[in-house]
Amino acid sequence: MVAEAMAEVPAVAPLEAARRREADPRTLIIDVRDAADIPATGLIAGAAAISLGSLTYKADAEVPEEWRDPRLDDRSRPILVTCYSGEMAALGAKWLKDMGYTNVGLLAGGTVARKEAGLPMETDGA
């Protein structure tokens, strides 16, 4: 499933992702790790921590409004999905694409690659 997802969703290198976000501040970064896993590398500043397990209903326009995440209302909004190393992000990004989101990519190498590229992370995982 991961290989299929990675083949269907464009991967964006960390420096390119940072450039895109700077060029378009509406770009939403979603970290699909469980909250307990985020402190391992931290969270990208301004990223939405939405676990993979809750992403499908947080993005579903047909569930009750209180279940949804309003940051996901615009299906054309640029979205980059991340996790620790990219595999879970690929699944999440593919799910969003399958749900009709039109501008979705995944952060190549996840937060590990972002840190290795020297880009800042929030260290508290909040």
Secondary structure, DSSP 4 states (H G I P E B T S, - for coil): -HHHHHHHS-EE-HHHHHHHHHH-TTPEEEE-S-GGGGGGT-B-TT-EE--HHHHHHHT-TTS-GGGS-GGGS-TTS-EEEE-SSSHHHHHHHHHHHHTT-SSEEEETTHHHHHHHTT---BSS--
